[in-house]
Amino acid sequence: MTYNYETKGTCSKKITFELDDQGNLHNVCFAGGCNGNLKAIAKLVEGKPASEVAKILEGNTCGPRATSCADQLAKAIEEATHA
């Protein structure tokens, strides 16, 4: 199933991703933000269990911000898996 998440407090504006029947992440894509870094995050999490990815990325900050694109991905996963 495909999920869309509108980010809050980051340069990226939206995250899309898919969850398979086993709860693994696929095709993570960030709209906006630091293109190279966000493509790297997408590659690193491809096929990984969403719950583990959320646990690792949760709370990550970017500069003076209280969140980051990685933290927003964790929030998006939480929202998708608890919907």
N, C-alpha and C positions, 0 to 999 in steps of 0.2 A: 504494500500500500504506500502511496506517495503522500508526504506531509509537507506543508508549507508553514513557515514560521516568520512572522514579522519581528525583526530584532529591535531591541531598545537600548539606546546608549552606546551604539557602536557605529563605525564607518560603514560596515555592511548593512544593508537594509532588509535582506530576506535570506532565509536558508531553506533549501528544499532537500529532501532526502527520502529514501525508501527504506522500509523495514520489511524483511522477509518473514516467513512463518515461524522461524526460530528466533526472531528478535535481533537479527544482524543488520547492520547498516550497509546501505548501498547508494551509490550515485549522490553523495553529498555535494551540494553546490551552494556557494555563497554569492549573492548579488552585491557587488561593491566591496569595499575594503581592500586590504593588502593582497592583491591577486596571487603573488607567488606563495606567500605564507598560507593562504587559505586553500590553495590547490594542494599544498603539501599536507595540510591537516586532512583534507578529503582523501588523499592517497593513504595516509597512515591509518585511518579509521575504516577503510573499505573492508567489508566482510566481517568486521569485529562485532562482538555482542554490544548492543546499544547501551545496556545497563553498565557495562564496564567502562565504556567510553565516557558516559555521563559522569561516572564516579571520578574518573581521572581529570576531566576538564572542568568540573564544577568549581567555581570560586576563582578561576584564573582571571587576572586583571590585565588591563592594557594602560600603561602610563598612569596618569592620575585618575582614570576612570574606575568605577567600582565594578565594572564588568569587562568582558572582551568578547570577540567573536567566538572563541572557544567556549567560554562560559555560556554564551547565548545558545550554542549548539547543545550544551548540556541541558539547558532549560527547555529547548525545543524537544529533545528526546524525552524528558520527563513529562512534558505536556502530551506528547504523542502516545506514550506508553501508559498514561493514567487517564486517558480520555474515555 
